[in-house]
């Protein structure tokens, strides 16, 4: 039986969580096979039997599901509260705005149900050093508007253009830019999409509602590649970038040497409960939209990913522009859906397509990528153990084990 009393010590030695708890100030009804437990959050966490009338929301599932969640390494779909909700293992009822407002806090709080993880060692940097990546701004006209796009690059050889995930930016590829084994053969180029990271929105953005479309995404990638005068580059993208490489291979297969899709699928699984997105929790004046964005994607990270890399990945989401994540999801869930017959024209002999998908991804699942691989006769496909939706940033060392053979095959 899961011991919810463990939650009372969740704040111990954690000033950041103590601050979140003080701001949360709510009661939560936890149901385990119908038996109620109340978790009161304020300056401290109190756990008691039964239900209270003023609970903001309830979290209901079975004893077996709570037990799986509480394991040191839970099964796929049980790695977080939102993950269980997404997979239909957890029912959330009540004030969804209060729930969405506290996603990050709730994940940290309920993680106390698990055994304490071994402390991660922090390797000293040693002597001060300057990393090899160089950051620059590229000015260009895109669809009749002047843009200032930020990009970083490192290495020499075959151009490798990397596309970040929805609502984030090019920092996700920081490890690739610093990997000598990769940069000795590839010129790694990572740019922030307009509205993302250090790339500003175009002039007049205050009058626009940002929405990413297939045409806009493909046009942006091609404009950057041509402005940098790249010859026969490789394009690699993750999540929305993993979808974009499919559109790029369809429309410009003659131009690219190869495409690498990370977490690629014809479409994205919205999950069993879409209310967080549909209720606009990601863009409300009474909710920190970027904290909610980070909370909504935390469930896509593998439970075995190093804590430092996991939280740096979430930090990128916490820093996004207002409603930019929602604008990207328009492409991911709706406009960029490829269940329309277009993939029949994708020639993987003309543009080889390599697919890599993390086992803990609940959105572009291994099953969906396997369907894609079969549909287009992908050049290669592998499920990456111990990785989730953000392989290049959540666990770079594990990711390179799968990426290096693919890059070696492309380099020939």
The 8 nearest C-alpha neighbors of each residue, nearest first, counted from 0:
[[1, 2, 62, 66, 63, 65, 3, 31],
 [0, 2, 66, 3, 65, 62, 69, 112],
 [3, 1, 4, 5, 0, 112, 6, 69],
 [2, 4, 5, 6, 1, 112, 46, 36],
 [5, 3, 6, 2, 7, 46, 8, 47],
 [6, 4, 3, 7, 112, 8, 2, 111],
 [5, 7, 9, 4, 8, 111, 3, 112],
 [8, 6, 44, 5, 9, 45, 4, 46],
 [9, 7, 6, 11, 10, 5, 111, 44],
 [10, 8, 6, 111, 11, 7, 108, 5],
 [11, 9, 13, 17, 8, 16, 12, 43],
 [10, 12, 8, 13, 9, 17, 14, 7],
 [11, 13, 10, 14, 9, 17, 16, 8],
 [12, 14, 10, 16, 11, 15, 17, 9],
 [15, 13, 17, 16, 18, 12, 10, 11],
 [16, 14, 18, 17, 13, 19, 10, 20],
 [15, 17, 19, 18, 13, 14, 10, 20],
 [16, 18, 14, 20, 15, 19, 10, 13],
 [19, 17, 21, 15, 16, 20, 14, 22],
 [18, 20, 16, 22, 17, 21, 23, 15],
 [21, 19, 23, 17, 41, 22, 18, 40],
 [20, 22, 42, 41, 18, 19, 23, 24],
 [23, 21, 19, 20, 24, 18, 41, 42],
 [22, 24, 20, 21, 25, 19, 41, 40],
 [25, 23, 41, 40, 22, 21, 20, 26],
 [26, 24, 40, 23, 39, 55, 27, 41],
 [25, 27, 39, 54, 38, 55, 40, 37],
 [28, 26, 38, 54, 56, 57, 37, 55],
 [27, 29, 57, 37, 36, 54, 50, 58],
 [30, 28, 58, 36, 57, 35, 59, 37],
 [29, 31, 59, 35, 33, 34, 58, 60],
 [30, 32, 61, 34, 33, 62, 60, 59],
 [33, 31, 61, 34, 62, 30, 60, 59],
 [34, 32, 31, 30, 35, 59, 61, 60],
 [33, 35, 31, 30, 32, 36, 49, 29],
 [36, 34, 30, 49, 50, 29, 33, 28],
 [35, 37, 48, 49, 29, 47, 28, 50],
 [38, 36, 28, 47, 50, 46, 27, 29],
 [37, 39, 46, 27, 26, 45, 28, 40],
 [40, 38, 26, 45, 44, 25, 37, 27],
 [41, 39, 44, 24, 25, 43, 20, 26],
 [42, 40, 24, 21, 43, 20, 44, 23],
 [41, 43, 21, 20, 40, 17, 44, 24],
 [42, 44, 41, 40, 45, 20, 10, 21],
 [45, 43, 40, 7, 39, 41, 46, 38],
 [44, 46, 39, 7, 38, 43, 40, 47],
 [47, 45, 38, 37, 4, 39, 7, 44],
 [48, 46, 37, 36, 49, 45, 38, 4],
 [47, 49, 36, 37, 35, 50, 46, 34],
 [50, 48, 35, 36, 37, 47, 51, 34],
 [49, 51, 37, 35, 28, 36, 52, 48],
 [52, 50, 53, 54, 37, 49, 28, 26],
 [51, 53, 54, 50, 55, 26, 28, 37],
 [52, 54, 51, 55, 26, 25, 27, 56],
 [55, 53, 26, 27, 56, 52, 51, 28],
 [56, 54, 94, 26, 27, 93, 53, 25],
 [57, 55, 93, 92, 54, 94, 27, 28],
 [56, 58, 28, 92, 29, 91, 27, 59],
 [59, 57, 29, 91, 90, 30, 28, 89],
 [60, 58, 30, 90, 89, 29, 31, 57],
 [59, 61, 89, 31, 30, 64, 32, 90],
 [60, 62, 32, 31, 64, 63, 65, 59],
 [61, 63, 65, 31, 64, 32, 66, 0],
 [62, 64, 66, 61, 65, 67, 60, 0],
 [63, 65, 67, 61, 66, 62, 68, 60],
 [66, 64, 68, 62, 67, 63, 69, 61],
 [65, 67, 63, 69, 64, 68, 1, 62],
 [66, 68, 64, 69, 70, 65, 73, 63],
 [67, 69, 65, 77, 66, 73, 70, 64],
 [70, 68, 113, 66, 112, 67, 65, 71],
 [69, 71, 73, 72, 67, 68, 113, 66],
 [70, 72, 113, 114, 73, 69, 116, 115],
 [73, 71, 70, 302, 74, 303, 78, 69],
 [74, 72, 70, 78, 68, 77, 67, 71],
 [73, 75, 77, 76, 72, 78, 67, 68],
 [74, 76, 359, 77, 78, 73, 358, 361],
 [77, 75, 82, 83, 78, 86, 74, 361],
 [76, 78, 68, 83, 74, 79, 75, 73],
 [77, 79, 73, 76, 302, 82, 68, 298],
 [80, 78, 82, 298, 81, 77, 83, 106],
 [81, 79, 83, 82, 84, 106, 78, 77],
 [82, 80, 84, 83, 79, 298, 85, 295],
 [81, 83, 298, 79, 85, 80, 84, 76],
 [84, 82, 88, 86, 89, 80, 77, 85],
 [85, 83, 89, 81, 87, 82, 86, 88],
 [84, 86, 270, 82, 271, 83, 272, 87],
 [87, 85, 83, 84, 271, 88, 270, 76],
 [88, 86, 84, 271, 85, 89, 83, 90],
 [87, 89, 83, 86, 84, 60, 90, 64],
 [90, 88, 84, 60, 83, 87, 59, 91],
 [89, 91, 59, 58, 84, 92, 60, 88],
 [90, 92, 58, 57, 89, 59, 56, 93],
 [93, 91, 57, 56, 90, 58, 94, 95],
 [92, 94, 56, 95, 55, 57, 91, 54],
 [93, 95, 97, 96, 56, 55, 98, 92],
 [96, 94, 98, 97, 99, 93, 275, 92],
 [97, 95, 99, 98, 94, 100, 280, 286],
 [98, 96, 100, 95, 94, 99, 101, 55],
 [97, 99, 95, 96, 101, 100, 102, 94],
 [100, 98, 96, 102, 101, 97, 95, 291],
 [99, 101, 97, 286, 98, 96, 102, 291],
 [102, 100, 104, 99, 98, 103, 105, 97],
 [103, 101, 294, 105, 99, 104, 100, 291],
 [104, 102, 294, 106, 105, 101, 107, 290],
 [103, 105, 107, 101, 102, 106, 108, 19],
 [106, 104, 108, 102, 107, 103, 101, 109],
 [105, 107, 103, 109, 108, 104, 110, 102],
 [108, 106, 110, 104, 105, 109, 103, 111],
 [107, 109, 105, 110, 106, 111, 9, 104],
 [108, 110, 111, 106, 112, 107, 105, 6],
 [109, 111, 107, 112, 108, 113, 106, 69],
 [110, 112, 109, 113, 9, 6, 108, 5],
 [113, 111, 110, 69, 109, 5, 6, 114],
 [114, 112, 69, 111, 110, 71, 70, 115],
 [115, 113, 71, 116, 112, 111, 70, 69],
 [114, 116, 113, 117, 111, 71, 118, 112],
 [115, 117, 114, 118, 71, 113, 119, 306],
 [118, 116, 119, 115, 120, 114, 71, 306],
 [117, 119, 116, 120, 115, 121, 306, 305],
 [120, 118, 117, 121, 306, 305, 116, 307],
 [119, 121, 122, 118, 117, 123, 307, 305],
 [120, 122, 123, 119, 124, 118, 307, 306],
 [121, 123, 120, 124, 125, 119, 307, 126],
 [124, 122, 125, 121, 126, 120, 127, 128],
 [125, 123, 126, 122, 127, 128, 121, 129],
 [124, 126, 123, 127, 128, 122, 121, 129],
 [125, 127, 128, 124, 123, 129, 130, 122],
 [128, 126, 125, 129, 124, 130, 123, 131],
 [129, 127, 126, 130, 124, 125, 131, 132],
 [128, 130, 131, 127, 132, 126, 133, 177],
 [129, 131, 132, 128, 177, 133, 176, 153],
 [132, 130, 153, 133, 129, 177, 176, 154],
 [133, 131, 153, 152, 130, 176, 151, 134],
 [132, 134, 151, 152, 131, 153, 135, 130],
 [135, 133, 151, 150, 132, 152, 149, 136],
 [136, 134, 150, 149, 151, 137, 133, 148],
 [135, 137, 149, 148, 150, 147, 138, 134],
 [136, 138, 148, 147, 149, 139, 135, 150],
 [139, 137, 147, 146, 148, 136, 140, 145],
 [140, 138, 146, 145, 141, 137, 147, 226],
 [139, 141, 145, 144, 146, 143, 142, 138],
 [142, 140, 144, 143, 145, 139, 146, 219],
 [143, 141, 144, 140, 218, 215, 145, 219],
 [142, 144, 141, 140, 145, 146, 139, 201],
 [145, 143, 141, 140, 142, 146, 201, 202],
 [146, 144, 140, 139, 141, 201, 143, 147],
 [147, 145, 139, 138, 201, 140, 148, 144],
 [146, 148, 138, 137, 198, 136, 199, 149],
 [149, 147, 198, 137, 136, 146, 138, 193],
 [148, 150, 136, 198, 190, 191, 197, 135],
 [151, 149, 190, 189, 135, 134, 136, 191],
 [152, 150, 134, 189, 133, 188, 132, 135],
 [153, 151, 188, 187, 132, 133, 189, 134],
 [152, 154, 132, 187, 176, 186, 131, 182],
 [155, 153, 182, 186, 183, 185, 187, 152],
 [154, 156, 186, 185, 184, 183, 182, 157],
 [155, 157, 185, 184, 186, 158, 154, 183],
 [156, 158, 185, 186, 232, 159, 184, 155],
 [159, 157, 186, 232, 185, 187, 233, 156],
 [158, 160, 233, 187, 234, 232, 186, 188],
 [159, 161, 234, 188, 189, 235, 233, 187],
 [162, 160, 235, 189, 236, 234, 188, 159],
 [163, 161, 236, 240, 235, 237, 189, 160],
 [164, 162, 168, 169, 237, 240, 236, 167],
 [163, 165, 238, 237, 239, 167, 240, 166],
 [166, 164, 327, 167, 324, 239, 328, 163],
 [165, 167, 324, 323, 319, 316, 164, 327],
 [168, 166, 316, 165, 315, 164, 319, 163],
 [169, 167, 196, 191, 163, 170, 195, 171],
 [168, 170, 171, 191, 189, 163, 190, 172],
 [171, 169, 173, 172, 168, 315, 167, 189],
 [170, 172, 392, 169, 173, 391, 168, 163],
 [173, 171, 170, 175, 174, 169, 391, 392],
 [172, 174, 170, 176, 175, 171, 177, 392],
 [175, 173, 177, 176, 172, 178, 395, 391],
 [176, 174, 178, 177, 172, 173, 181, 187],
 [175, 177, 173, 174, 153, 178, 132, 187],
 [176, 178, 174, 175, 179, 173, 131, 130],
 [179, 177, 175, 181, 180, 176, 182, 174],
 [180, 178, 182, 181, 183, 177, 154, 176],
 [179, 181, 178, 183, 182, 184, 403, 177],
 [182, 180, 179, 178, 183, 184, 185, 175],
 [181, 183, 154, 185, 179, 184, 180, 186],
 [182, 184, 181, 180, 179, 154, 185, 155],
 [185, 183, 156, 182, 181, 155, 157, 186],
 [186, 184, 156, 157, 182, 155, 158, 187],
 [185, 187, 155, 154, 158, 156, 157, 153],
 [186, 188, 159, 152, 153, 185, 158, 154],
 [189, 187, 152, 160, 151, 159, 161, 186],
 [190, 188, 161, 151, 150, 169, 160, 152],
 [191, 189, 150, 169, 149, 151, 192, 188],
 [192, 190, 168, 169, 195, 198, 196, 149],
 [191, 193, 195, 194, 190, 198, 148, 168],
 [192, 194, 198, 195, 200, 199, 191, 148],
 [193, 195, 200, 199, 198, 192, 196, 323],
 [196, 194, 192, 193, 198, 191, 168, 197],
 [195, 197, 168, 198, 191, 167, 319, 194],
 [196, 198, 149, 199, 195, 191, 148, 194],
 [199, 197, 148, 149, 193, 195, 196, 191],
 [198, 200, 194, 193, 197, 147, 201, 195],
 [199, 201, 194, 193, 204, 202, 198, 146],
 [202, 200, 204, 146, 203, 199, 145, 144],
 [201, 203, 204, 200, 145, 144, 205, 146],
 [202, 204, 205, 206, 201, 207, 200, 144],
 [205, 203, 207, 206, 202, 201, 200, 208],
 [204, 206, 203, 207, 208, 202, 200, 201],
 [205, 207, 204, 203, 208, 202, 209, 201],
 [208, 206, 204, 205, 209, 203, 210, 201],
 [207, 209, 210, 206, 204, 326, 205, 322],
 [208, 210, 326, 207, 323, 211, 322, 204],
 [211, 209, 326, 327, 212, 329, 208, 330],
 [210, 212, 327, 330, 326, 215, 329, 216],
 [213, 211, 215, 330, 214, 216, 334, 210],
 [212, 214, 216, 215, 335, 217, 330, 334],
 [213, 215, 217, 212, 216, 218, 219, 211],
 [216, 214, 218, 212, 213, 217, 219, 211],
 [215, 217, 213, 219, 214, 218, 212, 220],
 [216, 218, 214, 220, 219, 215, 213, 221],
 [219, 217, 215, 221, 216, 220, 214, 222],
 [220, 218, 222, 216, 217, 221, 215, 223],
 [221, 219, 223, 217, 222, 218, 224, 216],
 [220, 222, 224, 218, 223, 219, 225, 217],
 [221, 223, 219, 225, 220, 224, 218, 226],
 [224, 222, 226, 220, 221, 225, 227, 219],
 [225, 223, 221, 227, 229, 222, 226, 228],
 [226, 224, 228, 222, 227, 223, 221, 229],
 [225, 227, 223, 228, 224, 222, 139, 229],
 [226, 228, 224, 225, 229, 223, 222, 137],
 [229, 227, 225, 226, 224, 230, 223, 222],
 [230, 228, 224, 227, 225, 232, 231, 158],
 [229, 231, 232, 228, 158, 254, 157, 255],
 [232, 230, 255, 256, 254, 229, 233, 158],
 [233, 231, 158, 255, 256, 230, 159, 229],
 [232, 234, 159, 257, 256, 255, 258, 158],
 [233, 235, 160, 258, 159, 161, 259, 232],
 [236, 234, 259, 161, 258, 260, 160, 162],
 [235, 237, 240, 162, 241, 161, 260, 261],
 [236, 238, 241, 240, 261, 164, 262, 163],
 [239, 237, 241, 240, 262, 164, 263, 242],
 [240, 238, 242, 241, 164, 331, 165, 237],
 [239, 241, 236, 237, 243, 162, 238, 242],
 [240, 242, 237, 236, 263, 260, 238, 261],
 [243, 241, 239, 240, 245, 244, 263, 238],
 [242, 244, 240, 246, 245, 241, 247, 239],
 [243, 245, 247, 246, 241, 242, 248, 258],
 [246, 244, 248, 243, 247, 242, 249, 241],
 [245, 247, 249, 243, 244, 248, 250, 242],
 [248, 246, 244, 250, 249, 251, 245, 243],
 [247, 249, 252, 245, 251, 246, 250, 244],
 [250, 248, 246, 345, 247, 252, 251, 245],
 [249, 251, 247, 248, 252, 246, 253, 217],
 [250, 252, 248, 247, 253, 254, 249, 255],
 [251, 253, 248, 350, 254, 255, 249, 250],
 [252, 254, 251, 255, 349, 350, 256, 248],
 [255, 253, 252, 251, 231, 256, 232, 230],
 [256, 254, 231, 232, 257, 252, 233, 253],
 [255, 257, 231, 233, 232, 350, 254, 258],
 [258, 256, 351, 233, 350, 255, 352, 234],
 [257, 259, 352, 234, 233, 235, 244, 351],
 [260, 258, 235, 353, 352, 354, 234, 261],
 [259, 261, 241, 354, 263, 236, 235, 353],
 [260, 262, 237, 355, 241, 263, 356, 236],
 [261, 263, 356, 238, 363, 237, 241, 260],
 [264, 262, 241, 260, 261, 242, 368, 363],
 [265, 263, 368, 266, 367, 363, 371, 242],
 [264, 266, 337, 338, 336, 371, 263, 242],
 [267, 265, 336, 264, 337, 332, 268, 338],
 [266, 268, 362, 363, 332, 269, 331, 264],
 [267, 269, 362, 270, 363, 266, 361, 364],
 [270, 268, 267, 273, 362, 271, 332, 272],
 [271, 269, 85, 268, 272, 86, 273, 362],
 [270, 272, 85, 87, 86, 273, 269, 84],
 [273, 271, 85, 270, 274, 84, 87, 269],
 [274, 272, 275, 276, 277, 269, 270, 271],
 [275, 273, 277, 276, 278, 272, 95, 279],
 [276, 274, 278, 273, 280, 277, 99, 279],
 [275, 277, 274, 279, 278, 273, 280, 281],
 [276, 278, 274, 279, 275, 273, 280, 281],
 [279, 277, 274, 280, 276, 275, 96, 95],
 [278, 280, 281, 277, 282, 276, 283, 275],
 [279, 281, 282, 278, 275, 283, 99, 276],
 [280, 282, 288, 279, 291, 292, 283, 276],
 [283, 281, 288, 280, 279, 322, 321, 284],
 [282, 284, 286, 285, 280, 281, 279, 288],
 [283, 285, 286, 282, 287, 288, 280, 281],
 [284, 286, 283, 287, 100, 96, 282, 288],
 [287, 285, 283, 100, 288, 284, 280, 282],
 [288, 286, 290, 289, 291, 100, 285, 283],
 [287, 289, 281, 291, 282, 290, 286, 292],
 [288, 290, 317, 292, 291, 287, 316, 293],
 [291, 289, 293, 317, 292, 287, 288, 294],
 [290, 292, 294, 288, 289, 293, 281, 99],
 [293, 291, 289, 295, 290, 294, 281, 288],
 [294, 292, 290, 316, 313, 296, 291, 295],
 [295, 293, 103, 102, 291, 297, 292, 296],
 [294, 296, 292, 293, 297, 291, 298, 81],
 [297, 295, 298, 293, 299, 294, 292, 300],
 [296, 298, 294, 299, 300, 295, 293, 313],
 [297, 299, 82, 79, 296, 300, 81, 78],
 [300, 298, 360, 388, 297, 296, 387, 361],
 [301, 299, 387, 298, 297, 388, 302, 359],
 [300, 302, 387, 386, 303, 359, 304, 385],
 [303, 301, 304, 78, 72, 300, 73, 385],
 [302, 304, 301, 385, 305, 72, 386, 306],
 [303, 305, 394, 301, 302, 393, 306, 309],
 [306, 304, 308, 307, 309, 303, 394, 393],
 [305, 307, 309, 308, 310, 304, 119, 303],
 [308, 306, 310, 309, 305, 311, 393, 119],
 [309, 307, 393, 311, 310, 305, 306, 312],
 [310, 308, 393, 306, 312, 307, 311, 305],
 [309, 311, 313, 312, 307, 308, 314, 306],
 [310, 312, 314, 308, 313, 309, 307, 315],
 [311, 313, 309, 310, 314, 315, 308, 392],
 [314, 312, 310, 316, 293, 315, 311, 317],
 [315, 313, 311, 317, 316, 312, 310, 318],
 [316, 314, 313, 318, 317, 312, 167, 311],
 [315, 317, 313, 293, 314, 318, 167, 319],
 [316, 318, 289, 314, 290, 315, 319, 293],
 [319, 317, 316, 315, 314, 289, 320, 167],
 [320, 318, 316, 317, 166, 289, 167, 321],
 [319, 321, 323, 322, 318, 195, 194, 324],
 [320, 322, 323, 319, 282, 288, 289, 324],
 [323, 321, 325, 324, 282, 326, 320, 281],
 [324, 322, 326, 325, 320, 321, 166, 327],
 [323, 325, 166, 327, 326, 322, 165, 328],
 [326, 324, 328, 322, 323, 327, 329, 281],
 [327, 325, 210, 323, 329, 209, 324, 328],
 [326, 328, 324, 211, 329, 165, 325, 330],
 [327, 329, 331, 325, 330, 326, 332, 324],
 [330, 328, 327, 326, 333, 331, 332, 334],
 [329, 331, 334, 335, 328, 212, 211, 327],
 [332, 330, 328, 329, 239, 335, 333, 327],
 [333, 331, 329, 328, 330, 267, 336, 266],
 [332, 334, 329, 330, 336, 335, 331, 328],
 [333, 335, 330, 336, 329, 212, 332, 213],
 [334, 336, 330, 213, 333, 331, 337, 212],
 [337, 335, 266, 333, 334, 338, 265, 332],
 [338, 336, 265, 339, 335, 266, 341, 342],
 [339, 337, 336, 265, 340, 266, 341, 342],
 [338, 340, 337, 341, 336, 342, 265, 343],
 [339, 341, 342, 343, 338, 337, 344, 345],
 [342, 340, 343, 339, 344, 337, 338, 345],
 [341, 343, 344, 345, 340, 375, 337, 249],
 [342, 344, 341, 345, 340, 375, 374, 346],
 [343, 345, 342, 341, 346, 249, 340, 375],
 [346, 344, 249, 342, 343, 347, 375, 248],
 [345, 347, 348, 349, 344, 350, 249, 252],
 [346, 348, 351, 350, 349, 352, 345, 377],
 [349, 347, 346, 350, 351, 378, 352, 345],
 [348, 350, 347, 346, 351, 252, 253, 256],
 [349, 351, 347, 257, 252, 348, 256, 346],
 [352, 350, 347, 257, 348, 378, 258, 349],
 [351, 353, 258, 378, 377, 347, 259, 257],
 [354, 352, 259, 379, 378, 380, 260, 377],
 [353, 355, 380, 260, 259, 379, 261, 381],
 [356, 354, 261, 381, 380, 382, 260, 262],
 [355, 357, 262, 382, 261, 383, 365, 358],
 [358, 356, 387, 386, 383, 359, 360, 382],
 [357, 359, 384, 360, 383, 386, 387, 382],
 [360, 358, 387, 301, 75, 357, 386, 361],
 [359, 361, 387, 388, 299, 364, 362, 357],
 [362, 360, 364, 299, 363, 359, 76, 82],
 [363, 361, 268, 364, 267, 360, 269, 299],
 [364, 362, 262, 267, 264, 360, 367, 263],
 [363, 365, 367, 360, 366, 361, 362, 368],
 [366, 364, 368, 367, 356, 369, 358, 382],
 [365, 367, 369, 364, 368, 370, 363, 371],
 [368, 366, 370, 364, 369, 365, 264, 363],
 [367, 369, 371, 264, 365, 370, 366, 263],
 [368, 370, 372, 366, 371, 367, 365, 373],
 [371, 369, 367, 373, 368, 372, 374, 366],
 [370, 372, 368, 374, 369, 373, 264, 375],
 [373, 371, 377, 369, 370, 374, 376, 375],
 [372, 374, 376, 370, 371, 375, 369, 377],
 [373, 375, 371, 372, 376, 370, 342, 377],
 [374, 376, 377, 372, 373, 371, 345, 342],
 [375, 377, 373, 372, 374, 378, 347, 371],
 [378, 376, 372, 379, 352, 375, 353, 347],
 [377, 379, 352, 353, 351, 376, 347, 380],
 [380, 378, 353, 377, 354, 381, 352, 372],
 [381, 379, 354, 355, 353, 372, 377, 382],
 [382, 380, 355, 383, 354, 356, 379, 401],
 [381, 383, 356, 357, 355, 358, 365, 384],
 [384, 382, 357, 356, 358, 386, 381, 385],
 [385, 383, 386, 358, 357, 382, 359, 397],
 [384, 386, 303, 301, 383, 358, 387, 357],
 [387, 385, 357, 301, 384, 390, 358, 383],
 [386, 388, 359, 357, 300, 360, 301, 299],
 [387, 389, 360, 299, 300, 390, 357, 262],
 [390, 388, 393, 387, 392, 391, 300, 237],
 [391, 389, 393, 392, 398, 386, 394, 387],
 [390, 392, 395, 389, 398, 172, 393, 394],
 [393, 391, 171, 390, 394, 395, 389, 312],
 [394, 392, 308, 309, 390, 389, 304, 391],
 [393, 395, 304, 397, 392, 396, 390, 398],
 [396, 394, 398, 391, 397, 392, 399, 174],
 [397, 395, 398, 399, 394, 400, 391, 174],
 [396, 398, 395, 394, 400, 399, 401, 386],
 [399, 397, 395, 400, 396, 401, 390, 391],
 [400, 398, 402, 401, 396, 403, 397, 395],
 [401, 399, 398, 397, 402, 403, 396, 404],
 [400, 402, 399, 398, 403, 404, 383, 405],
 [401, 403, 399, 405, 404, 400, 406, 398],
 [402, 404, 406, 405, 399, 401, 400, 407],
 [405, 403, 407, 406, 402, 408, 401, 400],
 [406, 404, 408, 402, 407, 403, 409, 401],
 [405, 407, 409, 403, 408, 404, 410, 402],
 [408, 406, 404, 410, 405, 409, 403, 411],
 [407, 409, 405, 411, 406, 410, 404, 403],
 [410, 408, 406, 411, 407, 405, 257, 256],
 [411, 409, 407, 408, 406, 184, 157, 185],
 [410, 408, 409, 407, 406, 405, 404, 184]]
